[in-house]
Structures are given as C-alpha cells and as structure tokens.
Amino acid sequence: METHGETELLECRLSTEDLEKMQSLFLPAGDSGPEVSLSREEFVERAWAVVGRGTREEYTRLFDSMDVSREGWLDWTRLTTFLLLKLSEQDEQARAGTVPRWRPPRMLPSPHREPVQGVALLRSPSRYLSLSKNGVLGVWCDELGLLKSLRLTNESVKPKDLWVTGMVALPNVHKIAVAFTSKEICFYDLLSKQEFSCQYKLQGLNHTPIVLDYWFNPQDPDQAVLSFGDVGGKVSLVCFRTAQIALFERPSASVEQDATVVIQLADLAEGQHRCCYTTTHTAHGNSWVRRVRFLGPLEAIVSCTWSGQGSLVLAWRETEGSPLRVTHFNTHTGITDLDFHPSLNLIATAGLNNHVYLWNPYVTSKPVGILRGHMSSVVAVHFIMGKKQLLSFSKDKVLRLWDVSSQLCVQRVAGIFPKSQECQTLLFFREEHSRLLLSFNSQLLLLEAKKESDRMVTSHESPVTCVLYNALFRQVISSDASSTITCWLMDTGQKVKQFTCCHGDADISTMALDGTQTRLFTAGTDGLVKVWDFNGHCHHRLNAGRDQAAEISQVLVLKRTVLVLGWEKIITVFRPGSFSKFFIQPSEWIGGVQHHDDVLCAAFRPPQTLVTGSYDGEIIVWNNSTENALRKLRPDGQLGLRSKSGGVLLRANRSAASGLRQPSSPSDSSLPPHAGQEGPKDCQAITRLFFLERQKVVTAAGGADLVSCGMSGQVRFWNTAQCSLVAEFVAHKRSGSIILTVDRTGRYLVTADVHGGVKVWDLQDYCLQASDGVLKQDPELLSSLRPHMDCVTHLETCVHGDQLFLLSTSTDCTVALSYLPGHCVGIFGQEEHWHLGRTECSLPTEVQDREFEDGEMAKSPLTPQGSHGPHSAEDSALLGKDACPAEEKDHDHSEPRHGLKETDRRQHVHNRFSTSMTVGPFSELTLRELQSVQDLEKPDFVANPHMYFGHMWDSTTPTPPPRPPLKESKDTTSESFGCSACLI
C-alpha cells in the first residue's frame, strides 16, 4: 500500500505563503476584477503547480471536500470558509480534550445534621475537614472515607448556642481558624496532645465574622495574612510576621502551656503584638461581606457583597502602618463568590444576574469578559489553575466548566445533584486529584474525574451503532446513540469532522451511502431518514415512520429505490423520482405484506434479486423490478411460492402456517432480545443477509449464494435458486445473537458476538456444490480477534490502498480497524495515530489484555507477533479493480444494526454535556483575516448559521440535555443541518 510520509491532511499543512499563492489563482492582481471560479481539473493542476506542496491526489481530495454538493466549481470564498471551519473546529477538538470525564457522583456518609460552613484540606498528613453550623467537625482520609467526627468546643458559649460561620486552614502552622456568631475567631491546634484544642481566641470584634481566608508566602512561610469579613461590611487583615514561630505573643510564662490565649483585636490594632499587625477598610458600607481573598502576588485583598453598586472592592496593601488603598469596580449587581488566577491575572466573580464576570485587577471600569450560560444566579466559582479553566455552579444546580481564553463553556453537568429546593452550597476543588466536593446543606457530594490512565480509549461518547467507509474521501463514517456522526481519516485514525444532534434526541440506528458516495442516509429512532451532504446540509427528509417513532434497522439504497426496514411486516420504499421535494412520503410497495413478522434486514444482487429476512426466521426472495415475491426460504424446509392470482405465498405445509405468530400490529409482536442478551432458544430472527459473489455455475450445482445469521448464533448458507438450505454451523457458542458481513469477493466471512469477539472464516472452497443433506461442517477459521470489550453492533469490510480491512463498532463506544484476515490495527480516536502498512500498530492495553470467557478466541493475538502481515499476495490479487461487478456499484450494501428493537436495546448511561456557541455568517474573507485566525492560539468562530447549529461534544452524562428543535422551512427544497460540524 502506498503511504505518505506526511499523514496530516493537506489543508492542515498549508502555510500562509502557500495560501497567498493559492489566493492568486482566484483573485486578479490588485483585486481589480471579479473573483475567479475554477473547475476541479483547473484547481488541481494550478494549485499543485503554484503551491509546490502535496500531490495531485491530495488536491483532488481537497476539492471534493469543499465541493460536496458536486457543483464542479470552487472560488476563494468557499475555500477560505472551509479553512476557517477547519481551524475553528480543530481548536474545539483540542479544547474538548482537556474536559474532565467525571465518575458517577458519590454521596459521602456525612456526620453533619446542620449546613456545612466550611471545607478545608490538610496537606500533612493528607486529610479533608468539614465543619457544620453546630460545630461538628468531620475528618476524612485522602480517599474521602470518614475517619472520625468530633464536636469543637468554645467556652464562650453554651454548646446549644454554638454557631459556626466559617472555617479556614492554616497549613503552614498546622492550625484551623473558626469563626463564631459570638464575634470571635478561634485557632485550633492540630498537633496538640488534645486534638483540636483551642490555642488562641481573637475577640473584641464589632460584628460577627462570616467569611475567612488565609494566605502565606511559599518562599517565606513566616509571612502570612488572615483575612475576614463581617456582617457590618468591614474587611480586616491580620498580617503575621513570624507565623511559624508564633501567631500571637503569649502574655506571660505563668500561663499554662495548654491554656487558651485570648487576644483582643484592639491590642493588635495598637501594635502590642510584635509578631503581627492589623489593617482594615469599610468600603462596603453596611453590606454583609460574602467573600474575601488575599491576592499574594498583588499585595491586595479583594472582597464582595450582595449589594448592587460597588459590590466588588480591591484594597491594596502598600506599606506597613499605612491604610489600605481602596478601588471600587464598576459593578451593577450583587456578587456571591470570587476567585483569582495569578497566572492570568484575572478575578472571576459569581453574579446574582446569572453571569460570571472576569476582571483585570487594574481595570475597574468594566470586566474583560462575561461568561453567559447560567439560567439562575451563580453561587460559586473556582479556577482550575493548571488548565486555565473555570468552574461555576448556579442556584439551579448546574455546574459549568469554562475555557477562560476563549470564554466558552466546554462542559455542562446537570441532573445529578440533590433535588432540595433551598440549600447552602459550598464548592471545594482539589486540582491535583481532580476532585470536586460540593455541599448541599448537610450533604456532601463528590465528583471525581477519571485519571488519564483510567480512561478507556473510545471513539464516541455513546454506544456506536453503525460504520461506513467512504472511498471517495478515503474516510470512515460512524454514528452513535446520541445522534452524532463522526468522520475519521482511514490512514491515521484521526477525527476530521463531527456532526451532532442529527436527529435531535433520537438515536441514529443505521446509515447508508448512495452510489456516488456524496450523500449520506441516516436513520433515526424518530422514524425519519435524512439525506445529507458532507458539509452538513440536509437535502431530504424521508418520513419512513409516517410521523411515528420507529426502530429502523437497515436502509438499502438502490439505483431506483430506497428501502427502509426494521419495524413492520412490509417494506417501506421511497422512489428517487419524488426526491425533488424536501419532505418525502413513502410510496406503496407493490408486493404488499408477505412476511408474517417484522422485516429486519435485506440484501440485493444485481440486476433485480432482493431478499428480505424477518423476525420469525423467514426469508423471502423478491423481484425488485416488479416488487413481486418469488419464493420463501425457511430452515425447516417449508417453502412458499407466489400464486399468480392472489399475490399471497402458499405454504407447502399449511398446518405449520397455523402455528406461526401473526401479530396484528408491531406493538403486539414479541420483540427480539437486544444485542447484549442471548435470545430465546426458539428465536429464529434474521439479523443479517448477504449475497455471496460466486459464479452462476456454483449456484446451478447446488452451492450457496446467500448467507444469513440471527439470534440463534447460527450461520446458514442458502441456495436461492433451488430454495434449499445448503449448510449451517454455530459460529459463536453461548453467544446468542450474532452479526456478520462478507467481503465483496465472497472469500471472507466475518462474524461477531455480544462479547466483543470477532471471527474470520474462509469461504473460498466452502459450499461450492450441493451435498447430501445440510452440511454441518464449519468453514476454516482464519483468525479470532477481540477488538471490543462489549457487544459488536456493526461490521463493514472495505478496500483501502489495495488492502482489505474490517471496520467494527460496539456498545463500548469504540470503532475498531482490523486487517483481514489478520490482526487489529487500532481504535479510531486513540492518542497514538497509526500508519497503515506498518506492523507496529496495536490496540490499547485495555483491549489487548481481555480474555474470552469460553476460551475460543485464544488462537490469534490482537497485536502482531513477529512479521505476520495483513494478508498474502494471493489475497491482494482477489481485491483487484475487477473484483466488484459493475452492476454492484450502483447500490449500497448497508448493513442493519445489531440491536433490532428500540424497546429492547440496552440502556447505556453516559454523561453528555452540551454548550452553545455564538455563530455568525461569513462574508468575503481576505487572506490577512485568515492569517490572523491562524495566528490565534484559540480562534473563536464557527460556520455559517444557515448551515450549522452550535453544539459541542463533551463528556458523558446520564441523559442528553434538551436540544433546540430543528428549524425547517416547507417552502424550500433543503434544510439546515440540525447539528454542528466540527472539522478537525
């Protein structure tokens, strides 16, 4: 196979100088004339000659990527729009890679019965502390297991009157400071013999302190600042000079060592303690101070209140003994919380007006950024320092993660928090462990992000339902249960494009390509089949379900018809002659209802042979041109012929016909088990049908020309001309439902089961002629793989660069690539890109180490051992250009998905967070504008809003968030893509 040293796409390798050269092809010198349009041949030859980079084949692919509507021309506006989309979504993909994947939330066994007033972390040893309003202190280990709980004592008040308002840890001196409504701050020593004994009491405060903050200098731990704000609007600082020696001076040596030392705030203000001094400001008036934070790098303290005007104040500490220099920020709403990022030099504030504001400490007139998205007042904000991200939590219990540089929301978490109406919430985040602790009154909830080493490589965020290979673009297309379509580079496994919300909240159950491979058919559980181009534009909507939800299992795109199957006993047909409209209703299938149960799958052999398989194991052979049923195949030998008069199938054994189940409606029919379960022993449902490409002499000799599989785990070979069952064997023992596919030469049969196992069988010399009875012998097993950890949902073979490959999808959210009949190449989306043609490609460790339960799959390793290649020279000879008949190029062998019924499909819980982006139309773009976008670290733009809606992919959530309804216009022949396109 020909491989290129540069596996990155051509458009990603073009420099600014290359784009300037390419611009000269479209715009006349001096911009004096109209913009020039180039045909495909003109663009390929001229661009390849003037740029001097890449190959003609790459420029051909670039043109086809931009001209998906097949208009045959390209101008500078189209080219720059495409490149801007590529840059924008490339950045979105990089940003999405930094989004944490949260484990399922865990409610901690809280010892508290009153609202939690503070959470703190002790570094040595690593312990978490939580303190509630009534003074109950919880001590937690590093893994958030409760070690013990105790009640703090304060001799100033009776235990029943004790009311804690705040807590802060003093890690450099191994103490905690606790504020009480008794207008005092107590310092508890963590190293004393009597654990958590009160060592100091700071009294004489005019008002009750309600918020505390502590900072110490990492280079000089003796320099520290304790800040607190009270209900009278006063902000005070206690600045320590020798914190590690003593916070305060002890009055005399006669005082017992373990006795509590009472410190009066007035004494500190008068300078009676040489180890510390105080300074204050009252810039907030009489408003309660809601948060204080000392900014060490700036030598300033920032504080906020719920009052409107001037609710954010920054006070600068200049020289010791001088008053604080106060600056007011121009705020018009109350602020509930704040945080500071020293590297970005930004202050984030949580607003009562549902917004998060970003402030530069030196610019007080207006914020430098506004983060919009919350639907209720924001109660907490916290910077993630290492990733330059911001967490915010709102009153309606929605957690958002923001990318600070782009000021975009990259993750939204909702629906997993307690349902209490009114609650007091604290947010504590430990960055090195990616642990987020949230308090809801007395409850403590833990959200922990998965570690990088724990993350299983996945291609999608939801179970993958279908995969196709597009030979025109040399890309792989996959779909999932969250209505997302993703395009991948076949050569490297890189994601190049993603469309979300294609069918709203409905799953995408299957897909198909038309003969030109420029139109993609997607079928959803909403009963619709949509026809897209690869720019994300919907051209047609096929109402297969007749305005009802339907589990579509297969879409078969033929030259003159489009067949849709899966949920009823009749074939749903659409005829291309009606494709001049946007909304298309199904036509009548002339053959009428012939199956006794739901039709699940079909296969077509040119010029006119169609076969369909149903849930009850019945296979019917049709003439696709006349749409008449010809004959019926059953494993028990009961064959039916079409009568010329009535158009009904006459069974050879009418007594057996009376025993067939004939439901009156799809809802009455018994449903097959989903892909993750074993079917009933008597279940005969047909899940896949494929014609074998063999010479007519084989069929005449009684050999097999059709293969089927189903819920019983058996593979059956049929002769459709003689209506006979030629052979059958059990491909996967104890597996139940299986699926299969056959390569276009008919040599390799590939089967897959519900455990992630895949087997490749040799059909070259199998069932070439009739035998005595039904052949029970297995074909030769060439290899056994396990590319997936869960149920395989779809198989697809393809020829790429003269090599034969297998694509497989699974409910474990992966799309795998394997050689046929050899080893696995990798998982699409894995961090390390493969290069086809090399033998060092391998699957992630998680998949490699997995063993089969029944021991069947131990014959072949997942990864290459030694030098065994993808296939032999004889195999390559079978894959020549003449291997595929010309007639077969006019239709598509799209396979049905493994899960047969929506009501039986396994329910997977995945966190999906959505966010919306501001979109704007593209006007004419100059090269300098494009260059400025290339130079941006994180560009912020997306496609034309008439073509896309902005929804970013993110981490997994239990249920997808609601999506906006698609806007459709009945007076037009096309529809905007109900999704966003992310071109990587």
N, C-alpha and C positions, 0 to 999 in steps of 0.2 A: 504493500500500500504506500502511496506517495504521502510523505509527511513533510511539513514545512518547519523550518527552524523557529519561525515566529508563529505561535499558535494564537496570539491575540488577534482580534478582528482588525481588519484594515482601518476602519474608521477610528479605532482607538489608537492606532499608531501614527496617524497623520499629525504632523506638526503644523505650527502656524504658517511657516513658509510653504508647506505643501498646500494648505488651504488657500493661500494667496495665489499660488499657481493655478489651482482649480477654479478660483473665482474668475480668473482671466478668461476661462472658457465660456462663461455665461454673461459677463458684463463687459461691454465695449470699453476701450481705453478712454479714461476721463469721464466715464459714466454719461456719455453724451447721447447714447442711443438706448433703445428698449432692451430689456433683458432677453437673452437668447435661450431658447429651449433646445435640448439635444435629445436625439433618439438613443436607443440602447446601444446600437453599434457605434454611433458617433461618440457617446460618452466614454465607452470602454476604451476605444482606441486613443482618443485625445487625452483623456485623463491619465491613462497608463504612460503615454509618451511624455506629457508635460510634467507629471509629478516624479516619475522615475523611481517609484517605490511600489512594491507589491507585484502581483501577477494580473494578467488579463482576467483570469478566473475570479480573482478577488474583486475586481471592479465590476464584473458581471453580477456577482452576488450582492455587492453594494447597491447597484442599480435596482436589482429585483427587490431588495429590502425596502427601498424607498418608493418603488412603483408597484405596490401590491395590488392596486386597482387595475393594473395592466393597461394603462393608457398609452404606454410606449414612449413617453417623453419625460424629461426632468429639467427643472430650472433651478436657479440659485436659491430661491425662496424655499423650495421643497428640500433642497439639500441641507441648508442651514437649520431649518426647523427640525429635520431628522437628527442632525448632530447635536443640537441643543437638547433635544429629548434624551439622547444617549448620555450626555454629560450630566443632566439633571438626575436621571434615574440611576445612573452609576453612583452618584453621591448618596441617593436614598438607600441603595443597597448597602453601601459601606456604613451608613448611619444605622441601618437596621441590624447590622451585625454586632453592634455594641449594646443592643437591647437585652436586658436580662430575661431569662426564662425562669419564671417563678415556679417553685414546687407548690403543690396544693397547700393552701393555708392551714395552719395548725393553731388551734386554740389552746393556750397554756393553762394548766390547772392552777388558777390564781388563788392565792391565800387571802385576797382582799375582798372586803364587803362594801367598801366605800370607794369613790372615784380615785384613780391613781393620779397623784400630783407630781410625780417625777420618776424618771428612769435614768440610771447612770451606769457607766462601765468602769470597772476597776481593772487596771492592766496587770498588776502583780499581787496575787495571782489573778488570772482572768476570771472575773465574776461580774454578773449583772445584778443591779439593785433596783428594786421597785418599791416605792413608798406611797401609801394611800393617805387619804384625808385624816383618818383616825390614828395615824402613827404606826400602822402595821408595815414592817419592812420585810420584803421578800428577797432572799439571797438565792441567786440562780447560778448554776455552773456554766461553763463555756458553751455547752450544747443546749442551754435553756431548760435544763432539768432543775426543779425546785429542790434546793439543798435544805433550807430551813426558813422559818419565818419567826419574827420576834416583834415585840412592841417597843418602840422608842419611848423613853421616859423624859419628862420635863417637870421638874419640881415646881415650876412657877404656876402650873395649873393642875387641876384635878384631871385624872385620866379621862373622865367622861366629857370634860370640856376641851380636851386637846384637839386642835385643828391645825393640820399641816397645810401650808400654802405653796411650798416649793422645796426642791432639793437640787443640789449640785455637788459633784465630786471634785475633790482637791487632790488629784492623783500624785502630784509631786511631794505631798506631805502626808499621804495616806489618811485622809480625813474626808468627811462629808459635811456640808453645811445645810442645815434645815431651817426653813422659815416657818414661824407660827403666827397665829392670829393674836397671840399675846404680845405682839410688837417686839419680837426678839428673834435673833438668829443664833442657833446652837451649833457648835462644832463638835462632831463625834469622832473619836479616835478609833481607827480600825486596827491598831496594833496593841492596844492596851490589854491587860490581863482580863479585865471585864469587858467583853466585846461590845463595841458601840457605846462606850461610856462617854458622857458629855464632858469635854475638856474645857471649852470656852463657851461663854454666853455673851453675845453682843446685845446690850439692852439700851434703853433710852431713845428708841426710835419714836418719832412723832406719829407715824402712821404704820399700818400693817404692811410688811414687805410681802409681795406676792410673786415676784419673779427674781431668779438668781442666775448669775453667770460667773464663771471663773476662767481666768487665763493665766498662763505662766510662760516665761521666756524659755524656749527649748535650749538655747545656748547658755543661759544663766537662770537655773530653776529657782534661785532665791528671789528673783524679780517676778512678782505675781500681782494680779488685780482681782479682787472680788467686787462684782457689780450687783446692785439690786435696785429694783424699782418698787414703789409702794402705791397704795390706793389714793394717796394725796397728790400724785403727779410728780413726785420727787425722784430723781435718779442720783444714786450715791455710789462712790467708788472708795474702796479701801485698798490702798496701794501698799503692798508688802515689800520691804527692803531685804529682809533676811528670812524668807518663808521657810526654808529648810531647817533653820536653827530654831526659830520660834515665831509663831504668828503674832503673838502679843506678849508683852512682858508680864511676868508673874509678880504680884505685889510684894511678897517677902518670902524668905526661906522658911518661915514658921508655918506657912500654909502647906497642908498635906499634899503629897505628890499627886494623888488621885482625885483630889478635890476639884470641883468645877470653879474655874476662874471667871468672875463676872467682869465684863468690860463695858464701860459706858461710852456711848458714841460721842458724847460731849468731850470726854477726855481725849479721844482720838483727834477730834477737831482742834483741840487746844495744843496738840503736839506733845502730850505727856508720854506717848509711846514712841520710842526712837526707832523701833523696827517697822513702823508703818505710819501712814498719814491718810487723811480723807479729803475728798473734794466732791462737790455736789452741783446740781443745777435743777431748776424748776421750770424748764421751758415748756412743759406740757400743761401748765396751769393746774387745774384740779382733776384732770382726767386720770383714770387708772392707767398705770404703765403696764402694758401687756407683754412686752419682751424687751430685754436688754442684751447687748452683745458688745464685748470689748474687742476692738479690732487692733490686735497687736502690731501688725506692720504699719498701721496708720497712726498709732498712739491716739486713738479716738474711741468713743463709745457711742453706739447707735441705739436708739430706743424708739418705741412706737406705742400708740394708743388707739382706742376705737373712735376717738373724736375725728371730725372731718378735716378741717383746715389745719395744716401743720401737724399732722399725726405722726410724721417721721422727723426725728431730730438727730443730728450728728454733732457731738460735742468733742472738741479737740483738746487733748491734754498737752500743754506746752511745757512750762517749767514748773517745778515743784513749788507749791505755795501760791501759784497764780490761779485765778479762776479759769474754768473751762470756757473755751471759745465756742459758742453755740451757733450752729447754722440750721435753718429750717428748710425742709424740702417742700416744693410746691405740690402738696397732695390735696385732693378734694374728697377723699373718702377715708374711712377708718381702716386701720391695719391690724391684723390679728397676730401675725408672726413675721419673722425675718430671718435671713441667714446671709453670710458673707463668704465670697470666694476670693481668697487673697491673690491667686494667680491671674484671674480675670479682672480683679479689682472691681467686683460687682456686688451690689447689695440687692437681694431678692426680697420682695415684700408680698405678703398674702393679703389681698384686698377684700373688703366686705362687698365690693361691687363685682365679684366673681372673676376678677383678673389678677394675674401675677405680674408685678412690675419689676423691672431691672433698672437699678440706679447706679450711675457713676458717682462715687463719693464727692467728686469735685464739681459735679454739675447738678445743681439743686433746682433748676428751673423746670425740668421735665425729665421723665425717665428715658433711658436709652433703648428700652424695649418693653413691649407689652405682650404677655402670653395670654391669649384668649382661647377659651375652650370649655372652661368650667361653667356649669349651669346654676351654681349656687355659690355662696360666699366661701372663699378659701380659708381654711383654718390652720394649715401648717405648710411650711416649705423647708426644703433641705437640699443643699448642694451635694452632689457626688463629685468630689474633688478630682479624682483621677481621670474620669471620663468627661469632665466638663458638662455634666448633665444636672438637671434639677428635678427633684421630686416635689409634687404638690398634692395636697389632699383637701377635698372640699366637704362642705357640710352634708351634701347628699351622698357621701361615702363613695366618691370616685377618686381613684388615685391616678395621677398622670405623670409621665416621665417626659421631660422636655430636653431637646438638644439646644444648648444655650447659644451656640454660634449661629445656628440657623433660626432660632426662636420658633421651632416647630415641635409639636407634640409627636413623639415617636412611640408612645405606648399608653394605653388606657386600660385600667383594671377596675372592674365594677362587678357588682352582684355576688361578691364573695365575703362581704363584711356583715357584721351583725345588723339586724333589722331594727334596732331600737330607734325611736323617734328622736329624742333629745339626749345627747350624750356629750361628755367632755372627752376630747381626743388629744392624745399626745403622739408625736411621731419621733421615733429614735432609729437611726440607721447606722449600722456598723459596716463601714465600707470594705475593710479587708476580708470580711466573711460574707459580704453581700446579704446581710440580714436586716430586715426591716421589722421593727417592733412597733405595733400600734396599740394604743389603749383606748378602750371604749367603756367609759366609766370604770367599773372594777374589773373588766375583762381585758386580757392581754392576748393579742393575735400576732402570730409570727408568719412573715413571708420571707422565705429564703430562696435566693437564686441558685439555680443549678451551677455547679462548678464546670469549668470548661472541659475537664477530664471526664465528667459525668455525662456530658451531652452526647447522646447518640446522634450520629450523622443522619440527618433527614433531608429530604428534598422538598417536602411540603410541610405545612403546619397541621394539615388534616389528612385523613386516610386518602391515598391516591386511588383513583377509580379507573383511569384509562391512560394509555400512552400510544403515541403515533410517531412515525418517522416521516419527515418531510424531505424528500430527496432534492427538491428544488432549492431549498435554503440550507440543506445539509444540517438540519436541526431536529431535535426531539421535542415533542409537544406532550405535556402531561396535564391532567386535570385532577381535582380533588373534591372532597365532600363539602368544602366551604366555598364552592363556586369560583375557584381560582384556576386559571390556565397559566402554565409556565413553559417558556421555550428555552431549550438548552443547546449549547454547542456540542455536537456529537464528538468532535475531535478532542475536547478537553474536559467536558462535563460542566462548563461554566454556565451560569444563568445569564441569558441575554435579554429576556423580555418576560414580563409578567402582567396578566390581566386579572383583576379582582372583581367580585360582585357581578359576574357574567350573567347569572340567573337570580340575582337578588339573594334571598335567604335559602333558596333551593340548592340541593346538591347537583353537581354535574355528574350524571351517571355514565355517559359514554360519549365518544366523539368519532368523527369520520372526516376524511379529506375528499374533495372532489377530484376528478381526473386530472385537472390542471395543477392541483396542489396549491392553489392560490385562495381557496375558500375552505373554511373550517366549519363543520357542522357540530354543534354542541347540543346535547340533550340533557334537560334538567328534570328533576323530580316534580317540577311545576307543570309538567305536561307539554312544555314548549321545546321546539328545536329551533335554534338560531343559527343563522349563516353569517359568518364574519370574514373580513379580510384580515391580514396580519398587521394592519395599522390600528386594529381595534374598532373597526367600523362595522356595525350590524346592518346587513343588507336586507335580510328577510327574517320574519318570524313565522314558523310553521306551527299551527295550532293542532298538534298531534293529539293532545288530551281533550280537545273540544272544550276548553275552558275549565277543565278539571285536572287536579294533580294526578300524575301517572308515573309509574316506575318504568322508564324506558330502558330496555336492556341492550338494544342494538339499533344503529342507524346504518342502513345499507344504501350507499349512493351508487346508482347505476346510470347508464347512459341516458335513459329516457324516463326513469322514475327514481324516486327516493322512498325507500321502505323504512317504516318505523315500527318496531316490535317491542313486546315485553309485558303488556298489562291486560290484554284482551285476546279473545279467540280469533279475531280477524286481523288481517294485515292492514295497517294504515298506510296509504300510498299518497304521495304528492307527485304531481307531474310538472316538469320544468316549464311547460307551456304557460302555467299560471304564475311563474316567478317574476312577472313584470310588476307585481304588486308587492307591497311591504308585508302586509298581513295576508297569510295564505291559509286557506282552509283545506282539509284533506279531501281527496277525490274518492270515488267509490271503487273498491276492489272488486273487479268483475266476478272473480271466483267465489265471492261470498264467504260465509263461515263454513269451514271444513274441519277445523280442529275441534276437539271436544274440550280442550283446556287452553289456557293462555299460551300464545306463541312466544317463545323466549329467544330464539336465535334463527339465523338463516345463513345460507351460503349460495353463491351464484357461480355458474360456469358458462362462459360464452359458448354459443351465441344466445341461448334462451332458457337454460335449465336453472331453475330455482328450487331449493329445498328449504323447508322450514321444520323446526323442531319445537315441541310443546312440552308442557309440564308433565303430562302423563306418559311421556316417552314415545310419542307418536311422531313419525317423520313423514311429511308429505312432499312429493315431487310435483312441481308445477311447470307449466309452460309460461315463462314470464311475458312472452309477447301477447298471448291470448288471455293470460291470467286464469287459465283453467287448471284444475287439479288433475294429475295424470295417474298417480298411484300412491300407495301408502306403504310405509315400512314399519314393522314392529319386531322386536326381538323374539316374540313368541311365534313368529311366522305368520301372523294374521295379516293378510294383505288386502288392500281395497282397490277397486278400480272405479273410475269415474263413469257413471251412466250417461249416455248421450241425451237422455230426455230430462232427467230431473236435476242434474248438477249436484248430486249427493254421492258420497262414497259408499259403495256397497261392501260390507264387510264379508269376508269369507266365512266367518263364524259368527252368526248373528246372536247366538247365545252368549258369546263373550261380550258382545256390544251392550247387552243389557246390564252388564256389571260395571260398565265404565261410568265414572263420575261425570255428570253433566251439570255443572252449576249454572244457575240462572243468571248470575252476574259475577264479575270479577271478585267482588267482595265476598261472595259465597264460596269461592273456590278455596280449597286448602292450600296454604302457601308453602313454598319450599323453604327449608331452613336456610338461614343466611350463611355467608361464606365462612364464618368462623365456627360452624357447628356441623356435626355429622347428620346427614339426612336420615329419614326413616329407612328401615331395611327394604321396604317395598316401594320406595320413591324411585321413579324412573325418569325424572325430569332431565331434559336435554339442555345442557348449558353451552355447548359449542358444536358447530358443524363446519367442516372444511372439506372441499373437494381436493382430491389428490391429482396432481398433474401427471397423468400417465397416458401412454399410447392407447389408441382405441382397441388394439389387439388384446391388451390386458383385460379390458372390460368385456370383450367378446369371449375371452377364455374363462370368464367367471371370477376374475380378480377384482380387488376392491378399488373403488374410485371415490368413496366418501368415508370420512371418519367422524365419529361423534363421541362425546363423553357427557357425563352428568353427575347426578347426586350419588349414585351408587359407587363411584370410584372406578368404574369400568370404562375401558376404551373399546369401541366397537367399530368394525370395518364392514362397509356395505357395498353391494353391487346394485346401483340404482337401476340399471337396465333390466336385470333379472329379478329385482325385488328380493334379494337374498342377503342374509347376514353371513359374511364370509369368515370373520374371526372376531374374537373378543378376549380381553385379558384385563386383569386388575393391575393398574399402573401404580397405585399408591395404597398399600394396605393400611387399614384402620384410619383412613383419612376422610372418608365420606365424600363430600363434594370436591371435584377437581375441575380444572380447566385445561385447555390445550391450544396449541397452534401448530401449523405446518408451514415450512418454508416454501417458497414459490416453486422450487424444483421438485417438491414432493419427497425429498430424501429424508429430511429430519422431522421427527415428531417430537414436540416438546410438551410435557405435562407438568402441572404444578398443583400443589395441595394447600390445605388450610394451615399448615405448619410452617410455610415458607420454603418448602423443598421444591426443587425443580429437577426433572429428569429429561434426558435427551436420548431418543431411541432412533435406531437406523431402520428406515423403511425401504431401502434400496432394493432388497430382494424379498420383501415381505408381502404376502397376499397377492402374488402376481397371477395366480390361477386358482381355480376352484379346487377344493379338497373334499374329502369325504366328511360330510357334516361340517360343523362350525369349528374352525381352528382355535385351539385354546393355548397355543404356544405364544410366549412373549416374543416380541422382536428383540434384536440385540440392543442391550443397554450400553450406550456410549459413555455417558457421564452422569453423575449425580451431584448437584450443587445445592447450596442453601444460601442464596443471596439475601434472603429476608428473614426477619425474626417472627413474622406473623403471616396471616393469610395472604396468598398471592391473588390479586384481583384481576390482572390483565397480563397477557403475553403478546409480544409482537416481534416478528423477525424482520430484518432489513439487510440490504446490501449497501455497504458504505466503503468506497475505495477498494472495490473488488474483494472485500472480506464480508463474511456472513456474521451478523450479530443478533443477539437476543436482547430485547428490552422487556423488563418485567416491573410491575408495580405491586404495592402491598398496602395493607391497612396499617403497617408500621410507619407510614408516611414517607417511604423511600421509593425511588425509581432506580433500578439497577441495570447495568450494562454488562453483558457477558459475550464471550466469543462462542460461536457454535462450531463444533460441539464441545468446546474446551472450557476454559476456566473463566472466572469472573474478572471483570476489569475494574469496576468501582461503583460508587453511588453518586448519582448526579447531585451536585451541591457540596461534595466533600471539599475540605480545605485544600488538599493536595490535588492538583489537576493532573489527569493522566495524559499521555500522548500515545494515540493509537499506533500500533506497530511495535511498541516496546513490550517486553515481558515482565517489567518490574511493577506494573500496575497491580494494585491489590485492594481488597476491601478493608474497611476499618476493622480494628481488632474486635469490636463488639460482635461483628457478624462472623468473623473467622473462627472464633473460639466456640461458637454454638454447636452442639452435637444434636444429632437426630435421636428422637426418643426410641424409635424401633430399630435403630442401627442400620437401616437400609442405605443411608446416604454416606456411608464412610468410605466408599470406593474411590471417590475423586476429591482432592483438596479444593478449597476455594481459591487459593492463590497458586500461581505457577510454581512448580517444583522442577528444578533443572531447566531444561530448554524446550519443554513441550510447547509447541506453537498453537496458534488459533485453529488452523486446520491444514490439511495436506494440499499438495498441488492438485491432486485429483478432485478435492472439494472445490478448489478455486475454478477448476475447469467447468464444474457444474453451475457456476454462478456467472457465466458469461452473459453478454447482452441478449443472446438468443434464448436464454433460459425462460424468460417470461413471454408468453404468447402475446401477439399484438392486440388480440381482442380483449385480453385481460387488463390492458392499460386503461380501458375506458370505465372501469368500475373500481370500487374500493372494497377490500376485504376487512372492513372494520369489524372488530370482534365485540361481542356483548360483554358487559362487565360481569364479574363473578357473582356479586350479590344480586339475586334475582328479584327480590321484592323489597320495597322501601320499608314495609311494616316489619320485615324480618331482618333487615340489615343491622349489624352490630352498632350500638350507640357508643361512639367514642367521645370522651370528654377532653376537649382541648381548649387552652386559653387563646382567644383571639382578641387582640386589642386593635381598635381602629382609630384612625385620626383623619382629619380632613386637611387639605392644603389649599391655599389660595391659588386660584388659577387665573390666567389672563391670556388673551389672544395674542398670537404672534403677528406682528406687522413685518414689513420688509426689514431684514436684518443685515447690517453691514458686517464686514469681516472684522472690524475693530470691536464691534459689540460681541462677536463670537469669541474673539481673542480675550476680551475682558472676562468673559464667562469661564474660559479655560483656565485663566489665572486665579480664579476664586478658589479658596480652599474648600468651601462648601457652597456651591451655587444654589440659588433658591428660585427655581422656576419649573413649570411643568407645561403640559401640552395645551393645545387649543381646547377651550372648554366645550366647544361644539363636538369634540371627538372623544373626550375622556372625562370621567369624574375622578376626583382625588380620594383614593383610599389606599393607605399604605398597609403593607403586611407587617405583622408583628408577632409577638409571642402568643402562646396558646392560652385560650380562656375556656371556661366551661361551656358557654354558649356564645355564638356570634352576636355582637351588638347589632341593634337595628340599623338597617341601611336605608338611605333615602330611596323612594320609588323611582323607577326609571321614567324619564320623560319621553313620551312617544308622541309623534305627530301623525295624524291619519292622512294629512294632505301631502305627504311626501313619500318618496319611494325608498327612503333609507332611515336608519335610526342611529343615534349616537350610541357608542359602546357604553353600556351601563357599568363601567368599571374604569379603573385607571390602568394605564400602560406604563410599565416600569422597564425601561430598556437599559440593560447593564452594559 
